Amino acid sequence: MMIEREMTKKFIEEAFAGESMAHMKYQIFSEVAEKEGFPNIANLFRAISFAELVHARNHYKSLGNVKKTEENLQECINGENYEVNEMYPVFNNTAKLQNEKDAEKNTYYALEAEKIHEIIYKESKDSVKQNKDIDVDTISICPVCGYTVKGEPVDRCPICGTSGKKFAVFKTTLK
């Protein structure tokens, strides 16, 4: 079922955005609490973050935005392409113009990582079109800039120089 009335649709889109942002903020807050030595508060943040994810998922589904994998990959490709070709170049140039060094660095990191994401999504969509899963069971992510590599971490991140030992490694658990 999909929402048909414009006002309700607008409100649910706003609710999705708010719940999505809360989910992410609470994940970040959990990392801070953990580092500060508050493991139970960190757990509280993670738990409620999951609840916010549930809310966001419900809203997103009611908007009719959850589709088959090939269509979902295309949406990801479109989003990454927008970020690479329009959004981050403008954000980065504005940060440079206004001498906002931290924003300049972060938008550069995101721009470079998003280029890789777009390529990976395109390759994945090609596999799905052939009714095949991708042949990658390990994906490694730089925790500083988001650089993404299929397989084990590299020695040093080519974007920000972070040691590959610090990368987050995501492995397929089901085979």
Residue pairs with C-beta under 8 A, 6 or more apart in sequence:
1 62
1 64
2 62
2 63
2 64
3 9
3 12
3 62
3 63
3 64
9 63
12 59
12 62
12 63
13 59
13 63
15 55
15 59
16 56
16 59
16 60
16 63
19 52
19 53
19 55
19 56
19 59
20 52
20 56
22 49
22 52
23 49
23 50
23 52
23 53
23 56
24 49
26 45
26 46
26 48
26 49
26 52
27 45
27 46
27 49
29 45
30 42
30 43
30 45
30 46
30 49
31 42
33 39
33 41
33 42
33 45
34 42
60 66
65 75
66 72
67 75
69 128
70 125
70 128
70 129
73 121
73 124
73 125
73 128
74 125
76 117
76 121
77 118
77 121
77 122
77 125
80 114
80 115
80 117
80 118
80 121
81 118
83 110
83 111
83 114
84 111
84 114
84 115
84 118
88 107
88 108
88 110
88 111
88 114
89 111
91 103
91 107
92 104
92 107
92 108
92 111
95 101
95 103
95 104
95 107
96 104
109 144
109 145
109 146
109 147
109 159
109 160
110 145
110 146
112 145
112 147
112 159
113 142
113 145
113 146
113 147
113 148
113 159
114 146
116 147
116 148
116 149
117 148
120 148
120 150
123 134
124 134
127 133
127 134
127 135
136 150
136 151
137 171
137 172
137 175
138 150
138 151
138 152
138 169
138 170
138 171
138 172
139 148
139 149
139 150
139 151
139 169
139 170
140 148
140 149
140 151
140 152
140 153
140 154
140 164
140 167
140 168
140 169
140 170
141 147
141 148
141 149
141 167
141 168
141 169
141 170
142 148
142 157
142 159
142 160
142 162
142 166
142 167
143 162
143 166
143 167
143 168
144 157
144 160
144 162
144 166
145 157
145 159
145 160
145 162
147 157
147 158
147 159
147 160
149 167
152 164
152 169
153 164
153 165
153 167
153 169
154 164
154 167
155 163
155 164
156 162
156 163
156 164
157 163
157 164
157 167
